[in-house]
Amino acid sequence: MDERPQTGNIGGTLPVGFAISIDVMLEQSSAILNGNNPQARAETHQPVPSLVAEPAVFVSVVIPCRNEERFIGKVLEHLSGQYTNERYEIIIVDGMSTDKTREVIAEFVASHTDVQVHLVDNPARNIPTALNRGISHASGEIIVRMDAHSIPSANYIRRCVELLSDRQTSVVGMPWRIHPGAQTQTARAIALAVSHPFGIGDAKYRQENFKATQIVDTVPFGVFRKALWQELGGFNESLLANEDYEFFYRVRQAGGRALLDGSGHCNYFARATMGALATQYFRYGTWKAQMIKLYPRSIRLRQLVAPLFVLALLLFPTLGFWLTPALWALFAMLGTYTLLALLFGFQLSRRKGGSLKLMPVIALVFFVIHVAWGSGFLLGLVRSPGRGQT
């Protein structure tokens, strides 16, 4: 294992927040029950044929990591053998883990002497700094950004590199298949809710059974040329979440495009508890607001729905002391929301062959996602989070 020295950060000067799309779902509820999504408007891209029999470019996989002893070994096992070893390296940027993460990495290196693995320290302990440190150390022409919570399918690397050989494409990614972070009812409900449009909006990479190849706004993680990262000035280290979405936004602003390919996938493990989920989405909402401050034109109407929902929950009861219609509006809103949440909860629990006991838990997960994200967004608009709020 090559443990490389630290170097200075490559700071961004200018990251997918998770879009919450309740309004879209209100329009789509009947269509979604039939398995259709009328909002799928992204341009269809014809996949390029296999261009080379053997890989010709050097590929570097960069993995931000901190306290991931449960998953990092599985991630490394699934990354090994995905590309020609002589032109392939895995760079793990560790945020000074306090668990057995480094021991697991050392065990992998000892048993896979043919795989180039490098360990880079990240005292800053945040993702955008980890990405910039890792990419700055990378020898590859192609960068594969991977997550320590995600396990790529077979041939993920080769396929993404193949698609990136089309010079009209700037970024390539594959959809998620979301799995429970633990074997509990709550964890199963969370995994189902965060893969459903009512919970997380119209992000195509979270849609189950996505098989197309389409131009999209963003992809999970992303495979791109190191030269692109250099041209854009790296990831914005002032954004401790949404750094990937912000990076892809700058790619689009520069005339590039992101391609989502459904021929493979990453297995992603969702949060296992309600508390961890609420913290995650509050953080996403807070940092999404910081991105909106930087790029006001990047806001979409669907991203305002959860904050408006939270505002209504706060304002309608107060106004109801003086205006009875405000209370009726509150009851109507909550009644509609509860009906839809239970309806989609029923759909998900039945479709997965699970118990109907999951239905109310899924509905509660939807509520936690929307309130946490919306609250974080509203607070993020009026104050900037400290650097320690990662």
N, C-alpha and C positions, 0 to 999 in steps of 0.2 A: 504494500500500500504506500503510495507516494503522498506524503503529507507536505503540501506546498506552503511556502511562506506567505504571509498576508501582504497585500499591497493596498494602496489607497483606493477609495471608492470611485466609481464613475457616476457622478451625481446627475440626475435628470434635471433639466431646466424648465421644463414645461410643467385606476390603473384602471370578470364581468362582475362590476357590481352586479348583484343579483336583482334583476328587475322584478318587481311585484306587480302583477297585472290582473287586478280584480275586475277592472272595467272590461277588459278583453274577455274575461271568463263569463261575465254576465251576458255578453252577446253570444258566447260560444257554447253555453251549457248544453243545449240540446245536441249540437253538432259533436261535441266531445264525447257525449254518451254513445254516439254511433261510431266513434273512432276516427272522426274527421277533424281537420283543422283548417277552416277556411281562411285563416290569417297567414298561411304559408305562402308568402309572396317572393321569397328569395329566388334569385336567378339560378336556374339549373345549369350546372357546369358539367360538360362531358369529360369524364376521366381520361387522362392521357394514357396511351398504351405503355406497356413496359418498354423502357428505352435502352436499358443496358442489361447484359447478362450478369455482370459482376459490378459491385459498387465501385465507383471511381472517386468519390469525395470522402474526406475525413469527417466523421460525425462525432460531436461531443454532446453527451447527455448531462444536463445540469439539474441537480436535485436540491432545493432548499430543504433543510431538515433540522428539527429540534425535538428531542425526546420522542423518538419514533421507534422504540425497540420492538413494538408489536408488529410493525408493518415493513420496516426498511429491508429486512432480509428477504421477504417475499417480492418486494419491488425489484431488488437486485437480481434475484433468481430469474424473474420474467424478462429482465432486460438483457441478461447474458444470452449470447447466441443469436441475437436479433440482427447482427451486422458482422461484417468481416473484422475479426479482432485486431488485425494490424492497422485498421483505419477507423478505430472505434475506441472511445474512452468514456468513462462514467465519472463525473465530478460531483461529489457530495459536499455541499456547503453547510456545515453544521453550526448551529447557533449555540455552541457550548453546552451540549446536552448533559444533563445530570443523571440520566438513567443509563441503561446498558446499550444505547444506540451504537456507540463506538466499538464496543466489544462485538456486537452482531456484525458490524461492517468488517472488523478484523477477521472474524471467522469466515466470512464470505471470501475475502481476499485470499486467505490461506488455502481454501478449497477450490479456488478458481484462479490459478496462477496465470492462465492465458488471457484473462480479462484485465484491461488497464483501468484501475480504480485510483482516483486521487481524492484526498480529503483536504478541504480548505476551511479554515476557521472563520466564523462570522460573529465577532463580539457584539455587533449591533443587534443581533437576534431579531431581524425582521426580514421579510421576503424580498422586497425590491433590492436591498443591499446585498442579500445572498445571491440574487440573480446576477447583479452586476459584478460581484466578486468572482462568481463561478465562470461567467462568460469571459471575463478578462483573462482568466487562466486557461481558457479552452484553446486547444490546438485546431479544432475542427472548423471547416468552412460552413458546416450546417450545425445549428444549435437545436437540440431537442429539450425543451423545458418540461420537466417531469415533476410530479409531486410525490412526497413520501407516503401519502395516503392513497395513491392510485397505482393499480397494477395493469400494465398494457397487455393487450391481446397479442397473440403470435403475429409476427410480420408487421407489427405497428411501425417500427423504425424504417424498414425498407420501403414500405408503402408510402409513408409520408415523404421520405427523401425522393422517391420516384415522382410523386405529384409536384414537389417543389422544383423539379427540373424544368417545369413549364415556367418560363421567366415572367409570364403575366401574373403568376401567383406569388404573393409575398409571404403568406403565413398559411400553414396547413395544420389541421387538428382533426381529432376523431371524437365521437360522442361518448358520454359517460353511460355506464350501467351502474346504477346506484344501489348499494347494498347496506344492510344494517351494520352499525358500528358495534353491536353486541347482540346476543341472542335473548332479547327481551321484547315484550309487547310494545313498549315505548320506542325502542330502537327500530323495530319493524315499521311502526306507524310513521316515524320520522323519515325513514328511507322512502316510503311510498309518497308521502306528502311533498318532499323536496324534488320529486321527479314528475310531479303533476302540474300542468299549467295553472291551475287555480292557486297553487302554492307559490310558484316561482315565475310565472309569466310565460312568455313565448320563446324562451331560450331553446333553440332547436337541439343543442347538444345535450340537454337534459331529457329530451323526449324519448320515451321508450320505443324501441324497435325502429329508430331512425336508420334508414338504409340508403338514402340518396347521397349525391355529391352536389353541394350547393355553395354559392357565395353567401356569406353571412357577415354580421357585424363583428362577431367574436367567436373564438373557439376556446375550449379548455386547454390551458398550458400553451401549446403552440410550438410548431417547428418552423424555423426561419433561418435565413442566412446571417452569419455573424456580421457581414458587411451592412445589413439593414440596421442591426442594433447599433453599430458604430455611427451610421449616418444620422440616426434619430437621437443620439446622445444617451443611449441606454435607458433603463427603467427609471422612472421618477421616484427617487428615494424619499421625497416628502410625503408620498401617499403610501401609507402602511397597509392599505387594502385597495382594491380596484386598480392596482398597478398594471395588471394585465390588460384590463379593458381600456385604460388610458393609453397604454402602448399601442394597442390595436387601433384606437381612435386616431392617433398620430399617423399610423400606417395608412389609414383611409384618407386622412387629410392630405397626405403626400401622394395620393393617387394609387396606392396599393390596394390589394384585396385579400380577404381571408377565405379560405376554402375549408368546409367541413365535409369530411369523407366518411360515409357510413359503412365502409367495407371492414372496418375494425372498430375497436373501442378501448376504453380504459375502465376498469372496475374501480369505482370510487366508494369509499366507506364513509357514510354520513355520521353525524354526531349521534351519540348514544343516549343522551339525556335531554330533558326539556331545558334545564339550566344551561347546558353547553350550547344548545341550539339557539336560545335567546341571546346569549352572549355573542355568538357568531353573527347573527343577523343584525343585532344592534350595531356591531362593529362595521358590518357591510354598509348599513344605512349611513352611519356617521361619515365614513370615508367616501361614500358616493357623493355626499353633500360637498365634500372638499373638492372633488373632481368637478362638480357643477360650478363651483366658484371659479375654477380655472378655465372651464370651457362651458359657459352658459348655453351655447348653442347645441351642446351634446344632449341636453335634457329631452326626454320624450314624455308625452302626456301620460302614458301608462305608468311611468315612474312616479307620478304625482298622486296616484290613487291611494296607496298605503298611507302616505302622510296626511292626505285629506281625510281618510277614514279615522285616523288617530285624532285629528283635530275635531272631527264631528263627535267622537266619543267624549271629548273634553268639553266642547262648547254647548252641545244640545241640552245636556242635563242642566247646565247653568242657565241657559236661556229659557228653559222650561219653567223656571220660577215665575217668569213674567209673560212668556209667550207659549200658550198651550200647543200651538202647531209644531213648535220645536220638539216637544215630547213625542208627538205623533210621528214626526220625521225620524226621531231616534228609534222608536219601536219598529217602524217600517224598515229602516236600514238594518237593524239587528235581526229582525225576523227574516229578511231576504238573505242576509249573510249566513245565518245559522242554517237555513234551509239548503242553500247551495253547499255549505261545508259538509253537512250530513249527507247530502246527495252524492257528492264526490267521494266522501268517506265510505259510503255504502258500495259505490262502484268499485273502488280500489280494493276493499276488503273481500268482496265477492270474486273479483277478477283474479286475485291471487290465491283463491281457494282458502283464504284464512277465515278466522272466526269473525262474526258480526261484532264481537267485543272490540274489535279494532276500530269500528266506525266512529264512535265518539272520541277516541284518542286521536285519530287522524284529523277530525274536525278541530280539536283543540290545538293540534300542531299547526294547522293553517292559521289559526288565530294568533298563536305565538309568533310565527314568522312575520305576519303582517304588522302586528303591533310593535314588535322589536325593531323591524326594519324601518317602519314609519317613524317611530320615536327617535331612533338614531339619526335618521335623515333630518328631522326637524331640529333636533339639538345641534346637529352638525352645521346647520345653516347659521345659527346664532353664535356659535363658538367653535374654535378650532381645537381639536383634540391634542393633547400633549404627545411628545415622541414616545412616551412610555406606554401609550394606549395602543397596543398592537393587537 
